[in-house]
Amino acid sequence: FHQVDSDDLTIAINFWWQSDIMSAMVEHMDAFYLRIILR
């Protein structure tokens, strides 16, 4: 049971971390494109 719990936790952390990185990337790209448009 412990092994399954730790696997689920690892998957959850990986999913959360990746989605957090992706949202940060999207915000960064939005600012990047906004600067190009306003130029």
PyMOL commands that set and color helices and strands:
alter all, ss='L'
color gray80, all
select helices_A, chain A and resi 2-38
alter helices_A, ss='H'
color red, helices_A
deselect
rebuild
show_as cartoon
